[in-house]
Amino acid sequence: MDVKITIIDREGDSHIVDAPTDMAMNLMEIVRSYELAPEGTIGICGGMAMCASCQCYVKSETELPDMEDDEEAMLAEAFHVKDNSRLGCQIPILEELEGLIVELAPEE
């Protein structure tokens, strides 16, 4: 099953994408698979919450899984952090994400 997610890229353009819930993907991998950020500017650490290249701002009221300590620690050191910042690699694609709206944070 796919969920519809809106991703606003770093140029401010909105993309409504279909994200599969049955492939154990995360939001960062969806951004990469749709090429919504230039190669080498997102998911640099491979999704280990060791960089903040996949930081995004959550624009919808969608309920997300709680932040783990490593995500919180990474965001504490990252640039351009806002109250609604999350790391895309730490957001698994689940049915509950239907209607999620996120904006990619600027590059560092």
NUDREN-394011 format. One record per atom (N, C-alpha, C): x, z, y; residue number from 1; chain; residue in one letter. Coordinates in steps of 0.001 Angstrom, whole numbers, plus 500000, padded with zeros to 6 digits. Last residue first. Layout:
+--------+--------+--------+-----+-------+-----+
:      u :      w :      v :   n : chain : res :
+--------+--------+--------+-----+-------+-----+
:      X :      Z :      Y : NUM :     A :   a :
...
+--------+--------+--------+-----+-------+-----+
//
This chain:
+--------+--------+--------+-----+-------+-----+
:      u :      w :      v :   n : chain : res :
+--------+--------+--------+-----+-------+-----+
: 523590 : 504622 : 522810 : 108 :     A :   e :
: 524433 : 505585 : 523530 : 108 :     A :   e :
: 525407 : 504856 : 524428 : 108 :     A :   e :
: 520515 : 502824 : 523280 : 107 :     A :   e :
: 521815 : 502998 : 522645 : 107 :     A :   e :
: 522662 : 503952 : 523474 : 107 :     A :   e :
: 517333 : 504498 : 523713 : 106 :     A :   p :
: 518401 : 503588 : 524147 : 106 :     A :   p :
: 519681 : 503824 : 523346 : 106 :     A :   p :
: 515013 : 504820 : 520919 : 105 :     A :   a :
: 515783 : 505400 : 522021 : 105 :     A :   a :
: 516873 : 504409 : 522444 : 105 :     A :   a :
: 512090 : 503028 : 520214 : 104 :     A :   l :
: 513498 : 503235 : 519916 : 104 :     A :   l :
: 514209 : 503801 : 521145 : 104 :     A :   l :
: 508986 : 504581 : 519851 : 103 :     A :   e :
: 509827 : 503763 : 520726 : 103 :     A :   e :
: 511280 : 504063 : 520394 : 103 :     A :   e :
: 506121 : 504465 : 517702 : 102 :     A :   v :
: 507427 : 505006 : 518094 : 102 :     A :   v :
: 508128 : 504021 : 519018 : 102 :     A :   v :
: 503108 : 505326 : 516330 : 101 :     A :   i :
: 503714 : 504539 : 517410 : 101 :     A :   i :
: 505036 : 505215 : 517784 : 101 :     A :   i :
: 501115 : 505135 : 513379 : 100 :     A :   l :
: 502256 : 505723 : 514090 : 100 :     A :   l :
: 502761 : 504764 : 515176 : 100 :     A :   l :
: 499163 : 504032 : 511798 :  99 :     A :   g :
: 498907 : 504135 : 513232 :  99 :     A :   g :
: 500022 : 504767 : 514036 :  99 :     A :   g :
: 499983 : 505902 : 508977 :  98 :     A :   e :
: 499127 : 504829 : 509487 :  98 :     A :   e :
: 498862 : 505055 : 510977 :  98 :     A :   e :
: 501350 : 507995 : 507840 :  97 :     A :   l :
: 501931 : 507395 : 509040 :  97 :     A :   l :
: 501096 : 506258 : 509610 :  97 :     A :   l :
: 500268 : 508759 : 505459 :  96 :     A :   e :
: 499883 : 509537 : 506643 :  96 :     A :   e :
: 500407 : 508929 : 507946 :  96 :     A :   e :
: 501566 : 507268 : 503532 :  95 :     A :   e :
: 500250 : 506814 : 503982 :  95 :     A :   e :
: 499818 : 507515 : 505264 :  95 :     A :   e :
: 505045 : 507123 : 504603 :  94 :     A :   l :
: 503956 : 507669 : 503793 :  94 :     A :   l :
: 502633 : 507165 : 504349 :  94 :     A :   l :
: 508309 : 506724 : 504868 :  93 :     A :   i :
: 507090 : 505938 : 505061 :  93 :     A :   i :
: 506028 : 506425 : 504074 :  93 :     A :   i :
: 510095 : 509533 : 506217 :  92 :     A :   p :
: 509728 : 508671 : 505093 :  92 :     A :   p :
: 508420 : 507945 : 505379 :  92 :     A :   p :
: 512291 : 510068 : 508580 :  91 :     A :   i :
: 510832 : 509931 : 508518 :  91 :     A :   i :
: 510483 : 508983 : 507374 :  91 :     A :   i :
: 514951 : 510032 : 508944 :  90 :     A :   q :
: 514414 : 511267 : 508366 :  90 :     A :   q :
: 512881 : 511231 : 508293 :  90 :     A :   q :
: 515644 : 507796 : 510273 :  89 :     A :   c :
: 516052 : 507879 : 508865 :  89 :     A :   c :
: 515463 : 509095 : 508170 :  89 :     A :   c :
: 514834 : 508270 : 512915 :  88 :     A :   g :
: 514032 : 507398 : 512063 :  88 :     A :   g :
: 514370 : 507516 : 510581 :  88 :     A :   g :
: 514755 : 511401 : 514291 :  87 :     A :   l :
: 515646 : 510416 : 513694 :  87 :     A :   l :
: 514825 : 509581 : 512710 :  87 :     A :   l :
: 512866 : 511998 : 517304 :  86 :     A :   r :
: 513082 : 512175 : 515864 :  86 :     A :   r :
: 514120 : 511144 : 515430 :  86 :     A :   r :
: 511639 : 513396 : 520340 :  85 :     A :   s :
: 512671 : 512659 : 519607 :  85 :     A :   s :
: 512659 : 513012 : 518128 :  85 :     A :   s :
: 509971 : 514604 : 522142 :  84 :     A :   n :
: 509342 : 513893 : 521027 :  84 :     A :   n :
: 510347 : 513063 : 520225 :  84 :     A :   n :
: 511577 : 515675 : 524115 :  83 :     A :   d :
: 510806 : 516594 : 523266 :  83 :     A :   d :
: 510221 : 515912 : 522035 :  83 :     A :   d :
: 514568 : 513613 : 523924 :  82 :     A :   k :
: 513357 : 514108 : 524574 :  82 :     A :   k :
: 512641 : 515056 : 523614 :  82 :     A :   k :
: 517913 : 512559 : 524437 :  81 :     A :   v :
: 516951 : 513286 : 523607 :  81 :     A :   v :
: 515779 : 513763 : 524460 :  81 :     A :   v :
: 520094 : 511058 : 525335 :  80 :     A :   h :
: 518738 : 510555 : 525599 :  80 :     A :   h :
: 517665 : 511299 : 524804 :  80 :     A :   h :
: 522464 : 511832 : 522694 :  79 :     A :   f :
: 522124 : 511456 : 524065 :  79 :     A :   f :
: 520657 : 511049 : 524147 :  79 :     A :   f :
: 522858 : 514667 : 520423 :  78 :     A :   a :
: 522644 : 513252 : 520759 :  78 :     A :   a :
: 522355 : 513067 : 522244 :  78 :     A :   a :
: 522982 : 517245 : 519588 :  77 :     A :   e :
: 524217 : 516663 : 520123 :  77 :     A :   e :
: 524011 : 515256 : 520665 :  77 :     A :   e :
: 520509 : 517815 : 518625 :  76 :     A :   a :
: 521048 : 518748 : 519618 :  76 :     A :   a :
: 522294 : 518168 : 520285 :  76 :     A :   a :
: 520195 : 515965 : 516632 :  75 :     A :   l :
: 519500 : 515719 : 517901 :  75 :     A :   l :
: 520002 : 516650 : 519005 :  75 :     A :   l :
: 521694 : 517254 : 514658 :  74 :     A :   m :
: 522138 : 515961 : 515184 :  74 :     A :   m :
: 521481 : 515683 : 516525 :  74 :     A :   m :
: 520155 : 519552 : 514194 :  73 :     A :   a :
: 521534 : 519696 : 514675 :  73 :     A :   a :
: 522032 : 518394 : 515295 :  73 :     A :   a :
: 517802 : 518408 : 513182 :  72 :     A :   e :
: 517755 : 519202 : 514409 :  72 :     A :   e :
: 519153 : 519312 : 515031 :  72 :     A :   e :
: 518783 : 517282 : 510850 :  71 :     A :   e :
: 518205 : 516416 : 511882 :  71 :     A :   e :
: 518193 : 517144 : 513222 :  71 :     A :   e :
: 519593 : 519565 : 509480 :  70 :     A :   d :
: 520608 : 518568 : 509857 :  70 :     A :   d :
: 520080 : 517596 : 510913 :  70 :     A :   d :
: 517176 : 521025 : 509089 :  69 :     A :   d :
: 518250 : 521557 : 509941 :  69 :     A :   d :
: 519236 : 520486 : 510396 :  69 :     A :   d :
: 514280 : 518839 : 509341 :  68 :     A :   e :
: 515243 : 519639 : 508586 :  68 :     A :   e :
: 516371 : 520060 : 509536 :  68 :     A :   e :
: 511090 : 518821 : 510823 :  67 :     A :   m :
: 512507 : 518505 : 510923 :  67 :     A :   m :
: 513319 : 519426 : 510030 :  67 :     A :   m :
: 508135 : 518070 : 508905 :  66 :     A :   d :
: 508943 : 518943 : 509756 :  66 :     A :   d :
: 510402 : 518507 : 509740 :  66 :     A :   d :
: 506545 : 514838 : 508930 :  65 :     A :   p :
: 507171 : 515957 : 508208 :  65 :     A :   p :
: 508024 : 516783 : 509167 :  65 :     A :   p :
: 503972 : 514295 : 511439 :  64 :     A :   l :
: 505199 : 513916 : 510741 :  64 :     A :   l :
: 505726 : 515105 : 509947 :  64 :     A :   l :
: 500931 : 513040 : 512504 :  63 :     A :   e :
: 501617 : 514204 : 511955 :  63 :     A :   e :
: 502809 : 513756 : 511119 :  63 :     A :   e :
: 500504 : 511246 : 515508 :  62 :     A :   t :
: 500683 : 511208 : 514058 :  62 :     A :   t :
: 501441 : 512439 : 513575 :  62 :     A :   t :
: 499953 : 510744 : 518084 :  61 :     A :   e :
: 499715 : 512114 : 517628 :  61 :     A :   e :
: 499899 : 512237 : 516112 :  61 :     A :   e :
: 502668 : 508653 : 519343 :  60 :     A :   s :
: 501308 : 508889 : 518866 :  60 :     A :   s :
: 501191 : 510332 : 518377 :  60 :     A :   s :
: 505307 : 508378 : 519981 :  59 :     A :   k :
: 504346 : 508186 : 521061 :  59 :     A :   k :
: 502903 : 508481 : 520644 :  59 :     A :   k :
: 508422 : 509613 : 519432 :  58 :     A :   v :
: 507117 : 509501 : 518795 :  58 :     A :   v :
: 506043 : 509492 : 519884 :  58 :     A :   v :
: 511371 : 507886 : 519848 :  57 :     A :   y :
: 510412 : 508782 : 520501 :  57 :     A :   y :
: 509051 : 508537 : 519883 :  57 :     A :   y :
: 514313 : 507893 : 517767 :  56 :     A :   c :
: 513150 : 507259 : 518370 :  56 :     A :   c :
: 512252 : 508339 : 518975 :  56 :     A :   c :
: 517556 : 507207 : 516543 :  55 :     A :   q :
: 516664 : 508108 : 517281 :  55 :     A :   q :
: 515493 : 507320 : 517865 :  55 :     A :   q :
: 519442 : 505914 : 515118 :  54 :     A :   c :
: 518045 : 505566 : 514820 :  54 :     A :   c :
: 517052 : 506497 : 515528 :  54 :     A :   c :
: 521864 : 506960 : 515884 :  53 :     A :   s :
: 521602 : 505562 : 516245 :  53 :     A :   s :
: 520151 : 505151 : 515972 :  53 :     A :   s :
: 523022 : 509390 : 515630 :  52 :     A :   a :
: 521682 : 509368 : 516231 :  52 :     A :   a :
: 521286 : 507950 : 516594 :  52 :     A :   a :
: 524367 : 510454 : 512497 :  51 :     A :   c :
: 524522 : 509801 : 513790 :  51 :     A :   c :
: 523132 : 509793 : 514404 :  51 :     A :   c :
: 523654 : 511731 : 510233 :  50 :     A :   m :
: 524999 : 512014 : 510743 :  50 :     A :   m :
: 525294 : 511293 : 512049 :  50 :     A :   m :
: 521491 : 511334 : 508585 :  49 :     A :   a :
: 521321 : 512212 : 509751 :  49 :     A :   a :
: 522668 : 512632 : 510327 :  49 :     A :   a :
: 521972 : 509308 : 506802 :  48 :     A :   m :
: 522354 : 510661 : 506392 :  48 :     A :   m :
: 522154 : 511701 : 507503 :  48 :     A :   m :
: 521717 : 506559 : 507113 :  47 :     A :   g :
: 520522 : 507372 : 506908 :  47 :     A :   g :
: 520793 : 508799 : 506469 :  47 :     A :   g :
: 524038 : 505225 : 507687 :  46 :     A :   g :
: 523386 : 504949 : 506410 :  46 :     A :   g :
: 522207 : 505849 : 506113 :  46 :     A :   g :
: 525123 : 505480 : 510114 :  45 :     A :   c :
: 525615 : 506419 : 509097 :  45 :     A :   c :
: 524940 : 506196 : 507747 :  45 :     A :   c :
: 523718 : 503518 : 511551 :  44 :     A :   i :
: 525164 : 503369 : 511365 :  44 :     A :   i :
: 525687 : 504273 : 510244 :  44 :     A :   i :
: 521109 : 502968 : 512299 :  43 :     A :   g :
: 521400 : 503346 : 510922 :  43 :     A :   g :
: 522868 : 503256 : 510581 :  43 :     A :   g :
: 521845 : 500441 : 514659 :  42 :     A :   i :
: 520880 : 501401 : 514125 :  42 :     A :   i :
: 521226 : 501690 : 512669 :  42 :     A :   i :
: 523625 : 498570 : 515400 :  41 :     A :   t :
: 523235 : 499517 : 516446 :  41 :     A :   t :
: 522229 : 500539 : 515936 :  41 :     A :   t :
: 524172 : 496721 : 513432 :  40 :     A :   g :
: 525257 : 497609 : 513830 :  40 :     A :   g :
: 524894 : 498586 : 514935 :  40 :     A :   g :
: 521987 : 494254 : 514690 :  39 :     A :   e :
: 522814 : 494719 : 513568 :  39 :     A :   e :
: 523943 : 495603 : 514093 :  39 :     A :   e :
: 519569 : 495245 : 517135 :  38 :     A :   p :
: 520714 : 494414 : 516730 :  38 :     A :   p :
: 521506 : 495069 : 515600 :  38 :     A :   p :
: 516292 : 495932 : 515962 :  37 :     A :   a :
: 517453 : 496408 : 516719 :  37 :     A :   a :
: 518639 : 495573 : 516242 :  37 :     A :   a :
: 514513 : 494745 : 514352 :  36 :     A :   l :
: 514024 : 495124 : 515681 :  36 :     A :   l :
: 515112 : 495779 : 516529 :  36 :     A :   l :
: 514473 : 493633 : 511724 :  35 :     A :   e :
: 515490 : 493257 : 512711 :  35 :     A :   e :
: 515036 : 493531 : 514135 :  35 :     A :   e :
: 512936 : 494550 : 509720 :  34 :     A :   y :
: 512274 : 493636 : 510661 :  34 :     A :   y :
: 513208 : 493175 : 511785 :  34 :     A :   y :
: 514803 : 496203 : 508547 :  33 :     A :   s :
: 514285 : 495080 : 507762 :  33 :     A :   s :
: 513532 : 494083 : 508643 :  33 :     A :   s :
: 515292 : 498121 : 510573 :  32 :     A :   r :
: 516342 : 497179 : 510166 :  32 :     A :   r :
: 515762 : 495975 : 509437 :  32 :     A :   r :
: 512848 : 499438 : 510657 :  31 :     A :   v :
: 513363 : 498806 : 511884 :  31 :     A :   v :
: 514418 : 497766 : 511511 :  31 :     A :   v :
: 512846 : 500380 : 508016 :  30 :     A :   i :
: 511809 : 499436 : 508449 :  30 :     A :   i :
: 512289 : 498688 : 509701 :  30 :     A :   i :
: 514951 : 502173 : 508089 :  29 :     A :   e :
: 515073 : 500995 : 507229 :  29 :     A :   e :
: 514021 : 499933 : 507581 :  29 :     A :   e :
: 513876 : 504109 : 509824 :  28 :     A :   m :
: 515088 : 503381 : 510219 :  28 :     A :   m :
: 515222 : 502105 : 509393 :  28 :     A :   m :
: 511752 : 505117 : 508253 :  27 :     A :   l :
: 511472 : 504359 : 509475 :  27 :     A :   l :
: 512680 : 503541 : 509940 :  27 :     A :   l :
: 512422 : 504539 : 504736 :  26 :     A :   n :
: 512210 : 505382 : 505907 :  26 :     A :   n :
: 512081 : 504494 : 507138 :  26 :     A :   n :
: 511043 : 503895 : 501437 :  25 :     A :   m :
: 511782 : 503522 : 502639 :  25 :     A :   m :
: 511544 : 504545 : 503738 :  25 :     A :   m :
: 509880 : 503883 : 498896 :  24 :     A :   a :
: 510764 : 504991 : 499290 :  24 :     A :   a :
: 511629 : 504626 : 500490 :  24 :     A :   a :
: 507965 : 502022 : 498410 :  23 :     A :   m :
: 509354 : 501609 : 498205 :  23 :     A :   m :
: 510353 : 502672 : 498626 :  23 :     A :   m :
: 505319 : 502325 : 499048 :  22 :     A :   d :
: 505695 : 502471 : 497627 :  22 :     A :   d :
: 507149 : 502102 : 497355 :  22 :     A :   d :
: 504468 : 501782 : 501530 :  21 :     A :   t :
: 504583 : 503206 : 501204 :  21 :     A :   t :
: 505125 : 503406 : 499791 :  21 :     A :   t :
: 505735 : 499333 : 503772 :  20 :     A :   p :
: 505278 : 499680 : 502426 :  20 :     A :   p :
: 505488 : 501161 : 502120 :  20 :     A :   p :
: 504486 : 498510 : 506892 :  19 :     A :   a :
: 505531 : 499281 : 506219 :  19 :     A :   a :
: 505019 : 499702 : 504846 :  19 :     A :   a :
: 504038 : 495964 : 509118 :  18 :     A :   d :
: 503504 : 496532 : 507880 :  18 :     A :   d :
: 504652 : 497218 : 507167 :  18 :     A :   d :
: 504093 : 496368 : 512708 :  17 :     A :   v :
: 504682 : 495952 : 511434 :  17 :     A :   v :
: 503945 : 496613 : 510275 :  17 :     A :   v :
: 503936 : 495306 : 515903 :  16 :     A :   i :
: 503122 : 495992 : 514890 :  16 :     A :   i :
: 503587 : 495464 : 513537 :  16 :     A :   i :
: 506030 : 495828 : 518566 :  15 :     A :   h :
: 505906 : 495081 : 517315 :  15 :     A :   h :
: 505032 : 495905 : 516374 :  15 :     A :   h :
: 506578 : 495538 : 522056 :  14 :     A :   s :
: 505880 : 496188 : 520944 :  14 :     A :   s :
: 505798 : 495262 : 519736 :  14 :     A :   s :
: 509507 : 495731 : 524076 :  13 :     A :   d :
: 508498 : 494904 : 523402 :  13 :     A :   d :
: 507901 : 495656 : 522216 :  13 :     A :   d :
: 511610 : 497070 : 525218 :  12 :     A :   g :
: 510266 : 497438 : 525647 :  12 :     A :   g :
: 509156 : 496603 : 525025 :  12 :     A :   g :
: 514062 : 496704 : 524252 :  11 :     A :   e :
: 513722 : 495859 : 525410 :  11 :     A :   e :
: 512322 : 496177 : 525923 :  11 :     A :   e :
: 514123 : 498263 : 522047 :  10 :     A :   r :
: 514895 : 498740 : 523212 :  10 :     A :   r :
: 514697 : 497866 : 524435 :  10 :     A :   r :
: 510664 : 498174 : 520793 :   9 :     A :   d :
: 512112 : 498002 : 520711 :   9 :     A :   d :
: 512800 : 498402 : 522018 :   9 :     A :   d :
: 508261 : 500053 : 519339 :   8 :     A :   i :
: 508634 : 499496 : 520645 :   8 :     A :   i :
: 510159 : 499394 : 520668 :   8 :     A :   i :
: 506251 : 499652 : 516612 :   7 :     A :   i :
: 507617 : 499991 : 517009 :   7 :     A :   i :
: 507908 : 499267 : 518324 :   7 :     A :   i :
: 503514 : 500803 : 514883 :   6 :     A :   t :
: 503937 : 500080 : 516084 :   6 :     A :   t :
: 505317 : 500576 : 516485 :   6 :     A :   t :
: 502470 : 500279 : 511571 :   5 :     A :   i :
: 503258 : 501099 : 512487 :   5 :     A :   i :
: 503608 : 500231 : 513693 :   5 :     A :   i :
: 500280 : 500384 : 508914 :   4 :     A :   k :
: 500628 : 499676 : 510151 :   4 :     A :   k :
: 501306 : 500657 : 511097 :   4 :     A :   k :
: 501257 : 500588 : 505494 :   3 :     A :   v :
: 500676 : 501214 : 506681 :   3 :     A :   v :
: 501119 : 500401 : 507892 :   3 :     A :   v :
: 500460 : 499269 : 502251 :   2 :     A :   d :
: 501204 : 499223 : 503511 :   2 :     A :   d :
: 500477 : 500029 : 504582 :   2 :     A :   d :
: 500838 : 500000 : 498802 :   1 :     A :   m :
: 500000 : 500000 : 500000 :   1 :     A :   m :
: 500878 : 500000 : 501256 :   1 :     A :   m :
+--------+--------+--------+-----+-------+-----+
//
